[in-house]
């Protein structure tokens, strides 16, 4: 490394450490978490960003301080504690990443301090603002494709029984669910494999109470909200499929399916579903779908891994006659979107839905009988996109088309200028 580069790094480290030391920190925190690592997070846009999530890899923290203990840490910005969460992504019992949320001014570079204790475990308690769950019946039995008796139990992993299909009364609200303090989603963990929306009128976590008294109760308006999307034979919002000829092929015919709750915490929740032997376009594929949501956000991030690599994957939005289709004029930004807005909710009011995707991944925008379709090109078997729903009855809900377009434009710009974490 060149001497000038080394000098620059040393100066940066001194500045970071100096900033960390200047923070006014609760003496109990200093005593409980005596060691620290300083880093910076930069907002690369000219937008003020509220409650933006960023990820700190534990491997990088250990490169800085080999004694970093991910079982006893706290994250501070300007001496103020940030809500954070540790994630074990591969189930090996080791923490892989820390996820935080923070506000950022336009172009701001925030100095962040991760304080820790080298020994023991200390769990911080933050308000729960996301949740993921999977609940199925136990204690009963299948009679052909219907589950008889039993009671719902929440689990972290399920190999979907071969007997299970739609309306088996085996899985609560027919699949896993995930929510933030803005919106909730679920998908059908069966041959339909489509994503549905729970509109929420409250910021509280509600999924634990949904569907406990029967499949249809969440189709009626409750104090918390309701299922607001008619999915039918479509992808719903954001499900993955394959574009074949002139139609969408959903992930329907598979050899087996497993589903796991990877994280359900105050800052982020993650669901990972593995589809083995998906039969599509004369091929057989193993596909992994990972859905995640962060506190304060309507967005679901959808990361797809597929083997072997197909010519295309697609996603989309269910077509409803009361909605206007919204596309972005080519602005040259890295990310772009397809959306719909209008009176298309099951509550007969305004619902906005959108897919946000990288422009370079786009093969075509098209449609079939049931869907507006975004056909995308996976690279080396990987593809990432986002989807979202806004409902006018949610707190601070979007009620007008123009407001919805402004919201999508903002998200496009945020995705095109992601937060930069420097350790």
N, C-alpha and C positions, 0 to 999 in steps of 0.2 A: 504494500500500500504506500502511496506517495506521502512524504512528510506533511505536505499541506493538507492532505485529506485526513491524516491522523490528527493534526492540530485542530482541524474543524470539528472532528468528532469529539475531541476532548473539551473544546469550548462549549459545544452543545450539551455535553454531559454535565459540565459545571453549572451551566445555566439552568438545566432541568433540576439538578440537585438543589441549587440555590432557591429556585421557586418553591420546591417541595418544603424546604426548611422554613421559608417565610410564611407558609400557610399557618393560620391559627387553627390548631388541631386540639380537640378535646384531650386533656391529659390521660384520661382512661384509655383512649384509643392508642395514644403513644405508648402507654404501658402494655396494653394488650397485644399490640402489633408493632413491635419495636423496629423491625427491619422494613426496608422499602425499596421499591424499584420505580424510577421515574420514566415516563414516556409522554408522548404528545399525540393528540388527535386533531386533525385539521379538517375543517369544512372547506371543500374545494369549490363551493358555489358561492354566488352572491345572494343566496337566500338565507334568511334566518330559519334554522331548523329546530323544531321542538321535539323533544323526546326521541331523538335519533339513536338507533341502536348501533353499537360497534362491538367488534369481537377482538379479544386479546388472546392469542394462542399461548397455552401454558408452556409448550415446548420453547417458545421464544423467551418467556420469562425465566425458564430454567437455564437457558443459555447465558442470560445476564447474571443471575444468581442461582447457582446450582442447589442452594438450600431452600429455594422458594417452596412453600408448603401450600398447595391449593386447597387444603382442608381448613385453613385458618387465615383468611385474608379479608381485606376491606379495600374498596376503591374510593378514592377521594379526588375532588376537583376543586382547587382553591380552598382546601380545608373542609369542604362540604362532602358528606358521604353520598355516593351515587348508588342507586339500586343496582344490584348485580346478581349474577347467577352463574354457577359452574355447571358445565355440561360434560358428561361422559358419552361421547358419540358412538363408540364401538362396543360398549358393554363390557370392557375389560376391567372395570372397577377403578380406572384411573381417569382423572379429570383432564379433558383435552382442551377446553377453551373456557374463557370467562366472557360473558355477555353483559354489557352495561347499556344504560340509556342516559342521555344528557342533552341539554339544550346547547345550541351553537349560534353565535352571531354570524352574519355574512362574512365569509372568509376567515373566520376565527381559528386560531391554533390554540387549543386548550392544553394546559399542562395537567397531566393525570398522574396520580401516585397510587401504586398498589402497595399497601402496607400489609405485613404478614408476620406471623409467629412461626418460627422454624419447627415447632413441635406441637402436637396435639391437633384437636379439631374444634373449631368454633363456627357455629352456623349463625349467620345474621338473619334477621327476620324483616322482610319487606312486604308491603301490601301486595296481595295476589292480584295480578292484572292480566295474566293469561292462564289458560288451562287446556289440557288435552286429556281425553279419556276414552276408554273402550270398555264397554260393559256388556256382558252376555249372561244368559241364564245358566245356572248350575242346579243340580238336584232333580232335574226332570229327565226327559228322554225324547228322542226323535221318533215320530210316527210318520214314516215316509219323509216328507220335507217339512213337517210342522213340529215344533218343539212343544211338548206337553208338560205342564207343571213347571216347577223350579222357581228360582228367584234370581234377580239380576245381581251380579257381582262385578266390581271393577277389576280389570286385569291389566298388566303391562305388556302381555304378549298373547297372541292367539294364532294358532294354525286353524284356518277356517275349515270346519267339518265339511266333508263331501256332501252331506245331506242338506247343507244350508243353501238357501236360495232366497229370492225376494219374498217378503211376507212369511218368513218362517217363524216369526215371534221368538227368535233366539237371541238376537243382538238388539240392545236398546237403541232406539231411533235408527235401526237398520245399518249401523256402522259406527266408526269412530267419529268423535267430534272434537273441534278445537275452537277456541274463542280468545278474543282480547276484550278489553273494556269498551270496544267500539262495535264489534260484530262477531257472530259465530258462524261456523260452517260444519257440515258433516258430509260424508260420502257413503254411498251404498256399497257395503263390502260384499258384493255378489256380482253376478254377471252384468248388471247395469253399469257399475263403476262410474257413477255420475256424482257431481258435487252439488249440494244444496245449501241454502242460506238460512240462518236464523237471524232475523232482524231483532235488535235489542233496544229496548226503551230505557234500560238502566246500565250503568257501568259495572255492576256487580257480576261475579261469575255465576252463571245460571245453569250450565249444562248438567250439573249433578242432579238437578230436579226435573229435567226434561225427559218425558217418555216413561216415567216410573209407573204411571197408571194406565199405560196402553199406548199403542202406536199412533193413534190419531189425535191425541190430546194437544200436541204442539201445533196442529193446524188451526187451532182456535186461539184468538187473541187472549193473552194473559197479561198480568201486570208487568212481566219482564219483556214481552214481545211474542213472536211466533215464527213458524216456518213461513217464509214470504216468497218462495220461488216455486213455480210450476215447472218441473223438470221434464216429465214425460219420457220420450224416447231420445232426448238430447244428451249432450255432454253436461248440461247444467251450466256451471260457470267454472272454467279452468281445468276440467278433467283432461287427461291425456288420451290420445287415440292415434290412429293412423289414417291418412287420407288415401283412399283407394278408389281410383276411377273418378266417380262423381259423388262420393259419399264418405262419411266418417265411419271408421270401424272402431268401436269402443273396445277396451280391454275386457273382452267378454269370455272368450274360450281359453281357459288356462288349465294346466295340470293341477296346480295347487296355489294357495295364497297364504302368506303369513302377514301379520300386522303387529307392529310394536310401538308403544309409547316411549319415545327416546327421552323426551324432556317434558315436564309439566311444572312450570315454575312462575315466579313473580314477574320475570322479564321476558321469557320466551318459552314457547311450547313447540314440540316437534313430533310428528308421526311419520314412521317409515313403514311402507308396505311393499312386500316383494311378491311379484307375480311370476311364477315359473311356468315355462312352456306356453307363453301366449301365442296363439295361432292367428296369424294375420298375413294376408297377401302371399299365401303359399309358404310362409316361413314360420319358424318357431323362435321365440325370443324370451329371454329372462329380463324382466324390467323391474327396477326399484324406483318407487315414487317417495320422495321426502317432502313433506309439507310442514312449513314452520310459520309462526306468527309471533310478532313482538308486541310488547305493551304499548298502548296508545296508537296502534296502527290498525287500519282495515286490510292491509296487504297480506296476502299469503304468498310466501316464496315457494315455488315448486321446482325442486331439483330432480331431474329424471336421469337415471343411468340405465342403459339398455345394451344387451349383448345378444347377437351381433349388431353392428351398427346398421340401422335401416336407411332407406333413401329419404324418408321423412318421418316426422311425428307431427301431430297437430293438436291444437286445443281450440276452445271456442266458447261461444255464449249462446244459450238457448234463444231462439227467435220468438218474439211475442209481438202481436200486431200493434200494441199501444206504445211501442218504443221507437225512438229515433236512433239510427245508426250514426256513430261518431267516429271519424277517422282523423288522424293528424295530418295536416299539410306537411310535406317533406321539409323539415327544418334542418336536416343534416345532423341531428343529435344522435348519439349512440343508441338511445332507447326510444321507442315509440309505442303507440297503443291503438287498440280497437275497443270501442265502448258502445254501450246503448244506454238511453235514458228515457224515462217516461212512466206512464201509469201501467206498470207491468208487474206489480207485486200482487200477491194473493190478498193483501189488505186493500187492494184497489187504490193504491197511491204511488207516489214516485219512487222508483228504484233505479239506481244507476249500477251498471256492471262494466268491468273493463278487464282486458288482458294487456299487460305491459311486457314488451319483449324487445330483444336486441334487433336493430334494423338489419344487421348483417346475417342474422339467422333466418330472415323471412324468405320463403319461397313464393308464397302467394297468399292473398286474402281472397276467400271464396265462400261459398255457402252450399248447404244441401237442404233437404226438406225441413230439418229440425234445427239447424245450427248456422250461426255466422262463424266462419272457420278461419283460423290462423294456421297456415301450413309452414312448419319450421324445419330447418336442417340441423339435425344433431351432429356434433363434431366429436369423433372418436367415442361415440356412444354416450355423450353427455349433452344435456340441454337444461337451461334454467330460464324460467319466466315467472312473472307475478300475475296474480289476479286479485280482484277486490269487488266489494259491494258496498254501496251507500244507500241508506234508507231514510226517507224524510222524517220518520218518527223516532229515529235515534237521537240522543242528546246532541244538539248542534248539528242536526241532520241537514243534508243538502237537498234543497227544495226546487231548484231551478236549473235548467239545462246549462245556462251560461256559467253558473257557479261550478257545476260538475266539470265542464271543460277546463276551467281555470285550475281546478284541483288536479285533473289528469296532466295538464301541462306542467304543473309544479312537480308532480311525481316523476315525470319524464326527465326533468332537469336534475332532480335529486339523484336518480339512478345513473344519469350520465356523469355526475360528479360525486362519486361515493366518498365517504369519510376515509381519510388516510391515517392509519395508525403507524407511528414510528417508535420503535423500541431502541 
